[in-house]
Amino acid sequence: MSTATEPEAFGARLRRAMDTRGPLCVGIDPHSSLLSAWGLSDDVAGLTAFTRTVVEALADRVAVLKPQSAFFERFGSRGVAVLEKAVAEARAAGALVLMDAKRGDIGSTMAAYAQTYLDKDSPLFSDALTVSPYLGFGSLRPALDAARVSGSGLFVLALTSNPEGAEVQRSTAADGRSLAQLMLDHMAAENSGATPLGSIGAVVGATLGEAGVDLGINGPLLAPGIGAQGATPADLPGVFGAAVGNVVPSVSRGVLRHGPDVYALRAAAERFSDEVRTAVEGAVGSTDGAR
Ligand SMILES: O=C(O)c1cc(=O)[nH]c(=O)n1[C@@H]1O[C@H](COP(=O)(O)O)[C@@H](O)[C@H]1O
């Protein structure tokens, strides 16, 4: 619960958005190839038109929009200016903005990243940020603290959707746990006691077949890899098991390739949302039946 001085926590805001809008996250990834497929130039003008169209099409209906910072940074400061505007417009239209910048560094530098994305006075302030814990979970402390102060959230990489991730994330820590499980256990500790949902989420690829880890972190689970990377909403119950109700399935190219028509973008997002609903309700129903 929030007070006059304390903003409402990200986990509570996300739970409400998932319940009212459905849990889908759509990524804003302006690849050169997509700009070209949309008939746009691969420059700041094309980037601006692409981004504005996605925000106009989806910010008033999906729970989460996830701009991928790399595709904006490649145009330098003018690309970042497009990103700033998109963040503000998407938030104003009611979407939660998850900045996908996958930051991770030593604590003192992490503090600067936290000021960039998790401080309410920053031009890039976002509802949540993706971070990498593989410099040690404790290196994220400045971001964890900043998120608590501003009512924002973090999505911490646990098991990524790319096949190369396993050699690091499935390797064994000194105490016998996998590195991914070690990180998930840290997230569970951060979220302990939070209701209705903690603000520290995990990233777990929808492509994994079966996660094979304990996902009971009392926080949201971002599931990228649906669409272009080959996973489908029907895969979610198999990957996430009993935690499927906390999953935020994420699709970028699978939706974006339907542009530039605003109605086609909306229809594509709607189809993914419907498939997610069917998969999640089916899984929850079968769990209920087993009780
Ligand atoms: O944090 C992410 O969003 C992420 C984590 C991960 O494990 N895999 C992954 O693909 N992503 C991001 O999710 C998006 C996937 O895009 P599509 O494959 O086009 O849906 C990209 O922006 C990736 O950087």
The ligand as an SDF file (V2000), in Angstrom:
LIG
                    3D

 24 25  0  0  0  0  0  0  0  0999 V2000
   15.2590   -9.0610  -21.0580 O   0  0  0  0  0  0  0  0  0  0  0  0
   14.7320   -9.3560  -22.1330 C   0  0  0  0  0  0  0  0  0  0  0  0
   13.7190   -8.7990  -22.5010 O   0  0  0  0  0  0  0  0  0  0  0  0
   15.2580  -10.5020  -22.8880 C   0  0  0  0  0  0  0  0  0  0  0  0
   15.7840  -11.5220  -22.1370 C   0  0  0  0  0  0  0  0  0  0  0  0
   16.0510  -12.7640  -22.7470 C   0  0  0  0  0  0  0  0  0  0  0  0
   16.4030  -13.7380  -22.0980 O   0  0  0  0  0  0  0  0  0  0  0  0
   15.8250  -12.8770  -24.0800 N   0  0  0  0  0  0  0  0  0  0  0  0
   15.3840  -11.8480  -24.8540 C   0  0  0  0  0  0  0  0  0  0  0  0
   15.1560  -12.0540  -26.0480 O   0  0  0  0  0  0  0  0  0  0  0  0
   15.1640  -10.6240  -24.2840 N   0  0  0  0  0  0  0  0  0  0  0  0
   14.8030   -9.4500  -25.1050 C   0  0  0  0  0  0  0  0  0  0  0  0
   13.4950   -9.6550  -25.6120 O   0  0  0  0  0  0  0  0  0  0  0  0
   13.3980   -9.2000  -26.9610 C   0  0  0  0  0  0  0  0  0  0  0  0
   13.0450  -10.3860  -27.8460 C   0  0  0  0  0  0  0  0  0  0  0  0
   12.6460   -9.9560  -29.0960 O   0  0  0  0  0  0  0  0  0  0  0  0
   11.8560  -10.9150  -30.1030 P   0  0  0  0  0  0  0  0  0  0  0  0
   12.6920  -12.1410  -30.2490 O   0  0  0  0  0  0  0  0  0  0  0  0
   11.7830  -10.0960  -31.3500 O   0  0  0  0  0  0  0  0  0  0  0  0
   10.5010  -11.1870  -29.4850 O   0  0  0  0  0  0  0  0  0  0  0  0
   14.7350   -8.5490  -27.2920 C   0  0  0  0  0  0  0  0  0  0  0  0
   14.6470   -7.1650  -27.0390 O   0  0  0  0  0  0  0  0  0  0  0  0
   15.7030   -9.1920  -26.3260 C   0  0  0  0  0  0  0  0  0  0  0  0
   16.7770   -8.3350  -25.9800 O   0  0  0  0  0  0  0  0  0  0  0  0
  1  2  2  0
  2  3  1  0
  2  4  1  0
  4  5  2  0
  4 11  1  0
  5  6  1  0
  6  7  2  0
  6  8  1  0
  8  9  1  0
  9 10  2  0
  9 11  1  0
 11 12  1  0
 12 13  1  0
 12 23  1  0
 13 14  1  0
 14 15  1  0
 14 21  1  0
 15 16  1  0
 16 17  1  0
 17 18  2  0
 17 19  1  0
 17 20  1  0
 21 22  1  0
 21 23  1  0
 23 24  1  0
M  END
$$$$
